[in-house]
Amino acid sequence: MEFPIENPFELFGYKIRPGIIFLVGFILVKMYFYIKGLKNKRPK
């Protein structure tokens, strides 16, 4: 079995990518609710 990996970070990147996607999604959701909360507190 051969693994022709030219970039050593390729294998490393596949393991880490789902974590990064989850982290970015989590931050986006937190920011969304934070901004939504700020708009709700502002009197029109």
C-alpha distance matrix in Angstrom:
0.0 3.8 6.7 9.7 12.4 15.7 17.8 17.1 19.5 17.5 15.5 18.8 20.9 19.3 20.2 23.6 24.6 25.9 28.0 29.5 30.3 32.0 33.9 35.2 36.2 37.9 39.8 40.8 42.2 44.1 45.6 46.5 48.5 50.0 51.3 52.4 54.3 56.0 57.2 58.5 60.5 62.1 65.5 66.0
3.8 0.0 3.8 6.1 9.1 12.1 14.5 14.2 16.8 14.9 13.6 17.0 18.9 17.8 19.1 22.3 23.2 24.9 27.0 28.1 29.0 31.0 32.7 33.7 35.0 36.9 38.5 39.5 41.1 43.0 44.2 45.3 47.4 48.7 49.9 51.2 53.2 54.6 55.8 57.4 59.3 60.7 64.1 64.6
6.7 3.8 0.0 3.8 5.7 9.2 11.1 10.8 13.2 11.2 9.9 13.4 15.2 14.3 15.8 18.8 19.6 21.6 23.6 24.5 25.6 27.7 29.2 30.1 31.6 33.5 35.0 35.9 37.7 39.5 40.6 41.8 44.0 45.2 46.3 47.7 49.7 51.0 52.3 53.9 55.8 57.1 60.6 61.0
9.7 6.1 3.8 0.0 3.8 6.2 9.0 9.9 12.5 10.6 10.7 14.1 15.3 15.0 17.2 19.6 20.1 22.5 24.5 24.9 25.9 28.4 29.7 30.3 31.9 34.1 35.2 36.0 38.1 40.0 40.7 41.9 44.3 45.4 46.3 47.8 49.9 51.1 52.2 54.1 55.9 57.0 60.5 60.8
12.4 9.1 5.7 3.8 0.0 3.8 5.5 6.3 8.8 7.1 7.7 10.8 11.9 12.3 14.5 16.5 17.1 19.9 21.6 21.7 23.0 25.6 26.6 27.1 29.0 31.1 32.0 32.9 35.2 36.8 37.5 38.8 41.3 42.2 43.1 44.8 46.8 47.8 49.1 51.1 52.7 53.8 57.4 57.7
15.7 12.1 9.2 6.2 3.8 0.0 3.8 6.3 8.9 8.0 10.0 12.3 13.0 14.2 16.6 17.9 18.3 21.5 23.0 22.5 24.0 26.9 27.5 27.6 29.9 32.1 32.6 33.4 35.9 37.5 37.8 39.3 41.9 42.6 43.3 45.2 47.3 48.0 49.2 51.4 53.0 53.9 57.4 57.7
17.8 14.5 11.1 9.0 5.5 3.8 0.0 3.8 5.4 5.4 8.1 9.5 9.9 11.9 14.1 14.9 15.4 18.9 20.0 19.3 21.1 23.9 24.2 24.4 26.8 28.9 29.2 30.2 32.8 34.2 34.4 36.1 38.7 39.2 39.9 42.0 44.0 44.6 46.0 48.2 49.7 50.6 54.1 54.5
17.1 14.2 10.8 9.9 6.3 6.3 3.8 0.0 3.8 5.4 6.5 7.2 9.0 11.1 12.4 13.3 14.7 18.0 18.7 18.4 20.7 23.1 23.3 24.0 26.5 28.1 28.6 30.0 32.4 33.5 34.1 36.0 38.3 38.8 39.9 42.0 43.6 44.4 46.0 48.1 49.4 50.5 54.1 54.8
19.5 16.8 13.2 12.5 8.8 8.9 5.4 3.8 0.0 3.8 5.6 4.8 5.6 8.5 9.9 10.1 11.3 14.8 15.3 14.8 17.1 19.5 19.6 20.2 22.8 24.5 24.8 26.2 28.7 29.8 30.3 32.2 34.6 35.0 36.0 38.2 39.8 40.6 42.2 44.3 45.6 46.7 50.3 51.0
17.5 14.9 11.2 10.6 7.1 8.0 5.4 5.4 3.8 0.0 3.8 5.4 5.1 6.5 9.0 10.0 10.4 13.6 15.0 14.7 16.3 18.9 19.7 20.1 22.2 24.3 25.0 26.0 28.3 29.9 30.5 32.0 34.4 35.2 36.1 37.9 39.9 40.8 42.2 44.1 45.7 46.9 50.4 50.9
15.5 13.6 9.9 10.7 7.7 10.0 8.1 6.5 5.6 3.8 0.0 3.8 5.4 5.4 6.8 9.1 10.3 12.8 14.2 14.8 16.5 18.5 19.6 20.6 22.5 24.2 25.4 26.6 28.6 30.0 31.1 32.6 34.7 35.6 36.9 38.6 40.3 41.5 43.0 44.7 46.3 47.7 51.3 51.9
18.8 17.0 13.4 14.1 10.8 12.3 9.5 7.2 4.8 5.4 3.8 0.0 3.8 5.6 5.5 6.5 8.7 11.5 11.9 12.4 14.8 16.6 17.0 18.4 20.6 21.9 22.8 24.5 26.5 27.6 28.6 30.5 32.4 33.1 34.6 36.4 37.9 39.0 40.7 42.5 43.8 45.3 48.9 49.8
20.9 18.9 15.2 15.3 11.9 13.0 9.9 9.0 5.6 5.1 5.4 3.8 0.0 3.8 5.4 5.1 5.8 9.2 10.1 9.8 11.8 14.2 14.7 15.5 17.7 19.4 20.3 21.5 23.7 25.1 25.9 27.5 29.8 30.5 31.7 33.5 35.2 36.3 37.8 39.7 41.2 42.5 46.1 46.7
19.3 17.8 14.3 15.0 12.3 14.2 11.9 11.1 8.5 6.5 5.4 5.6 3.8 0.0 3.8 5.5 5.4 7.6 9.7 10.3 11.3 13.5 15.0 15.9 17.4 19.3 20.7 21.7 23.5 25.2 26.4 27.6 29.7 30.9 32.2 33.6 35.4 36.8 38.1 39.7 41.5 43.0 46.4 47.0
20.2 19.1 15.8 17.2 14.5 16.6 14.1 12.4 9.9 9.0 6.8 5.5 5.4 3.8 0.0 3.8 5.8 6.9 7.9 9.7 11.4 12.5 13.8 15.6 17.0 18.2 20.0 21.5 22.9 24.3 25.9 27.3 29.0 30.2 31.8 33.2 34.7 36.3 37.9 39.2 40.8 42.5 46.1 46.9
23.6 22.3 18.8 19.6 16.5 17.9 14.9 13.3 10.1 10.0 9.1 6.5 5.1 5.5 3.8 0.0 3.8 5.8 5.4 6.4 8.9 10.2 10.7 12.5 14.4 15.5 16.7 18.5 20.2 21.3 22.7 24.4 26.2 27.0 28.7 30.3 31.7 33.1 34.8 36.3 37.7 39.4 42.9 43.9
24.6 23.2 19.6 20.1 17.1 18.3 15.4 14.7 11.3 10.4 10.3 8.7 5.8 5.4 5.8 3.8 0.0 3.9 5.4 5.1 6.2 8.6 9.8 10.6 12.2 14.1 15.4 16.4 18.3 20.0 21.0 22.3 24.5 25.6 26.8 28.3 30.1 31.5 32.8 34.5 36.2 37.6 41.1 41.8
25.9 24.9 21.6 22.5 19.9 21.5 18.9 18.0 14.8 13.6 12.8 11.5 9.2 7.6 6.9 5.8 3.9 0.0 3.8 5.5 5.1 6.1 8.6 10.0 10.5 12.1 14.3 15.3 16.4 18.3 19.9 20.9 22.6 24.1 25.7 26.7 28.4 30.2 31.5 32.8 34.6 36.4 39.8 40.5
28.0 27.0 23.6 24.5 21.6 23.0 20.0 18.7 15.3 15.0 14.2 11.9 10.1 9.7 7.9 5.4 5.4 3.8 0.0 3.8 5.5 5.1 6.1 8.6 9.8 10.4 12.3 14.2 15.3 16.4 18.3 19.8 21.2 22.3 24.2 25.6 26.8 28.5 30.2 31.5 32.9 34.8 38.4 39.4
29.5 28.1 24.5 24.9 21.7 22.5 19.3 18.4 14.8 14.7 14.8 12.4 9.8 10.3 9.7 6.4 5.1 5.5 3.8 0.0 3.8 5.4 5.0 6.1 8.4 9.7 10.5 12.1 14.1 15.3 16.4 18.1 20.1 20.8 22.3 24.0 25.5 26.8 28.4 30.1 31.5 33.0 36.6 37.5
30.3 29.0 25.6 25.9 23.0 24.0 21.1 20.7 17.1 16.3 16.5 14.8 11.8 11.3 11.4 8.9 6.2 5.1 5.5 3.8 0.0 3.8 5.5 5.2 6.0 8.5 10.0 10.5 12.2 14.2 15.3 16.3 18.4 19.8 21.0 22.2 24.1 25.6 26.9 28.4 30.2 31.7 35.2 35.8
32.0 31.0 27.7 28.4 25.6 26.9 23.9 23.1 19.5 18.9 18.5 16.6 14.2 13.5 12.5 10.2 8.6 6.1 5.1 5.4 3.8 0.0 3.8 5.6 5.1 6.0 8.7 9.9 10.5 12.2 14.2 15.2 16.6 18.2 19.9 20.9 22.4 24.3 25.8 26.8 28.6 30.5 33.9 34.8
33.9 32.7 29.2 29.7 26.6 27.5 24.2 23.3 19.6 19.7 19.6 17.0 14.7 15.0 13.8 10.7 9.8 8.6 6.1 5.0 5.5 3.8 0.0 3.8 5.4 5.1 6.2 8.6 9.9 10.6 12.3 14.2 15.6 16.4 18.3 19.8 21.0 22.5 24.4 25.7 27.0 28.8 32.4 33.6
35.2 33.7 30.1 30.3 27.1 27.6 24.4 24.0 20.2 20.1 20.6 18.4 15.5 15.9 15.6 12.5 10.6 10.0 8.6 6.1 5.2 5.6 3.8 0.0 3.8 5.4 5.2 6.1 8.6 9.9 10.5 12.1 14.4 15.1 16.3 18.1 19.8 20.9 22.4 24.2 25.7 27.1 30.6 31.5
36.2 35.0 31.6 31.9 29.0 29.9 26.8 26.5 22.8 22.2 22.5 20.6 17.7 17.4 17.0 14.4 12.2 10.5 9.8 8.4 6.0 5.1 5.4 3.8 0.0 3.8 5.5 5.1 6.2 8.6 9.8 10.4 12.4 14.1 15.3 16.3 18.2 19.9 21.1 22.4 24.3 26.0 29.3 30.0
37.9 36.9 33.5 34.1 31.1 32.1 28.9 28.1 24.5 24.3 24.2 21.9 19.4 19.3 18.2 15.5 14.1 12.1 10.4 9.7 8.5 6.0 5.1 5.4 3.8 0.0 3.8 5.5 5.2 6.2 8.6 9.9 10.8 12.2 14.3 15.3 16.5 18.4 20.1 21.1 22.7 24.7 28.1 29.3
39.8 38.5 35.0 35.2 32.0 32.6 29.2 28.6 24.8 25.0 25.4 22.8 20.3 20.7 20.0 16.7 15.4 14.3 12.3 10.5 10.0 8.7 6.2 5.2 5.5 3.8 0.0 3.8 5.5 5.1 6.1 8.5 10.0 10.3 12.1 14.0 15.1 16.3 18.3 19.8 21.0 22.7 26.3 27.5
40.8 39.5 35.9 36.0 32.9 33.4 30.2 30.0 26.2 26.0 26.6 24.5 21.5 21.7 21.5 18.5 16.4 15.3 14.2 12.1 10.5 9.9 8.6 6.1 5.1 5.5 3.8 0.0 3.8 5.5 5.1 6.0 8.7 9.7 10.5 12.0 14.0 15.2 16.4 18.2 19.9 21.2 24.7 25.4
42.2 41.1 37.7 38.1 35.2 35.9 32.8 32.4 28.7 28.3 28.6 26.5 23.7 23.5 22.9 20.2 18.3 16.4 15.3 14.1 12.2 10.5 9.9 8.6 6.2 5.2 5.5 3.8 0.0 3.8 5.5 5.0 6.3 8.5 10.0 10.4 12.1 14.2 15.4 16.4 18.4 20.2 23.5 24.4
44.1 43.0 39.5 40.0 36.8 37.5 34.2 33.5 29.8 29.9 30.0 27.6 25.1 25.2 24.3 21.3 20.0 18.3 16.4 15.3 14.2 12.2 10.6 9.9 8.6 6.2 5.1 5.5 3.8 0.0 3.8 5.4 5.3 6.0 8.6 9.8 10.4 12.3 14.3 15.2 16.5 18.6 22.1 23.5
45.6 44.2 40.6 40.7 37.5 37.8 34.4 34.1 30.3 30.5 31.1 28.6 25.9 26.4 25.9 22.7 21.0 19.9 18.3 16.4 15.3 14.2 12.3 10.5 9.8 8.6 6.1 5.1 5.5 3.8 0.0 3.8 5.5 4.9 6.0 8.3 9.6 10.4 12.2 14.1 15.3 16.7 20.3 21.4
46.5 45.3 41.8 41.9 38.8 39.3 36.1 36.0 32.2 32.0 32.6 30.5 27.5 27.6 27.3 24.4 22.3 20.9 19.8 18.1 16.3 15.2 14.2 12.1 10.4 9.9 8.5 6.0 5.0 5.4 3.8 0.0 3.8 5.4 5.3 6.0 8.5 10.0 10.7 12.2 14.3 15.7 19.0 19.7
48.5 47.4 44.0 44.3 41.3 41.9 38.7 38.3 34.6 34.4 34.7 32.4 29.8 29.7 29.0 26.2 24.5 22.6 21.2 20.1 18.4 16.6 15.6 14.4 12.4 10.8 10.0 8.7 6.3 5.3 5.5 3.8 0.0 3.8 5.5 4.9 5.9 8.5 9.8 10.3 12.2 14.3 17.5 18.8
50.0 48.7 45.2 45.4 42.2 42.6 39.2 38.8 35.0 35.2 35.6 33.1 30.5 30.9 30.2 27.0 25.6 24.1 22.3 20.8 19.8 18.2 16.4 15.1 14.1 12.2 10.3 9.7 8.5 6.0 4.9 5.4 3.8 0.0 3.8 5.4 5.1 6.3 8.8 9.9 10.7 12.6 16.2 17.9
51.3 49.9 46.3 46.3 43.1 43.3 39.9 39.9 36.0 36.1 36.9 34.6 31.7 32.2 31.8 28.7 26.8 25.7 24.2 22.3 21.0 19.9 18.3 16.3 15.3 14.3 12.1 10.5 10.0 8.6 6.0 5.3 5.5 3.8 0.0 3.8 5.4 5.0 6.3 8.6 9.9 10.8 14.4 15.4
52.4 51.2 47.7 47.8 44.8 45.2 42.0 42.0 38.2 37.9 38.6 36.4 33.5 33.6 33.2 30.3 28.3 26.7 25.6 24.0 22.2 20.9 19.8 18.1 16.3 15.3 14.0 12.0 10.4 9.8 8.3 6.0 4.9 5.4 3.8 0.0 3.8 5.5 5.2 6.3 8.8 10.2 13.2 14.1
54.3 53.2 49.7 49.9 46.8 47.3 44.0 43.6 39.8 39.9 40.3 37.9 35.2 35.4 34.7 31.7 30.1 28.4 26.8 25.5 24.1 22.4 21.0 19.8 18.2 16.5 15.1 14.0 12.1 10.4 9.6 8.5 5.9 5.1 5.4 3.8 0.0 3.8 5.5 5.1 6.3 8.8 12.0 13.9
56.0 54.6 51.0 51.1 47.8 48.0 44.6 44.4 40.6 40.8 41.5 39.0 36.3 36.8 36.3 33.1 31.5 30.2 28.5 26.8 25.6 24.3 22.5 20.9 19.9 18.4 16.3 15.2 14.2 12.3 10.4 10.0 8.5 6.3 5.0 5.5 3.8 0.0 3.8 5.4 5.2 6.4 10.1 12.0
57.2 55.8 52.3 52.2 49.1 49.2 46.0 46.0 42.2 42.2 43.0 40.7 37.8 38.1 37.9 34.8 32.8 31.5 30.2 28.4 26.9 25.8 24.4 22.4 21.1 20.1 18.3 16.4 15.4 14.3 12.2 10.7 9.8 8.8 6.3 5.2 5.5 3.8 0.0 3.8 5.5 5.3 8.3 9.2
58.5 57.4 53.9 54.1 51.1 51.4 48.2 48.1 44.3 44.1 44.7 42.5 39.7 39.7 39.2 36.3 34.5 32.8 31.5 30.1 28.4 26.8 25.7 24.2 22.4 21.1 19.8 18.2 16.4 15.2 14.1 12.2 10.3 9.9 8.6 6.3 5.1 5.4 3.8 0.0 3.8 5.5 7.7 9.2
60.5 59.3 55.8 55.9 52.7 53.0 49.7 49.4 45.6 45.7 46.3 43.8 41.2 41.5 40.8 37.7 36.2 34.6 32.9 31.5 30.2 28.6 27.0 25.7 24.3 22.7 21.0 19.9 18.4 16.5 15.3 14.3 12.2 10.7 9.9 8.8 6.3 5.2 5.5 3.8 0.0 3.8 6.4 9.3
62.1 60.7 57.1 57.0 53.8 53.9 50.6 50.5 46.7 46.9 47.7 45.3 42.5 43.0 42.5 39.4 37.6 36.4 34.8 33.0 31.7 30.5 28.8 27.1 26.0 24.7 22.7 21.2 20.2 18.6 16.7 15.7 14.3 12.6 10.8 10.2 8.8 6.4 5.3 5.5 3.8 0.0 3.8 6.3
65.5 64.1 60.6 60.5 57.4 57.4 54.1 54.1 50.3 50.4 51.3 48.9 46.1 46.4 46.1 42.9 41.1 39.8 38.4 36.6 35.2 33.9 32.4 30.6 29.3 28.1 26.3 24.7 23.5 22.1 20.3 19.0 17.5 16.2 14.4 13.2 12.0 10.1 8.3 7.7 6.4 3.8 0.0 3.8
66.0 64.6 61.0 60.8 57.7 57.7 54.5 54.8 51.0 50.9 51.9 49.8 46.7 47.0 46.9 43.9 41.8 40.5 39.4 37.5 35.8 34.8 33.6 31.5 30.0 29.3 27.5 25.4 24.4 23.5 21.4 19.7 18.8 17.9 15.4 14.1 13.9 12.0 9.2 9.2 9.3 6.3 3.8 0.0
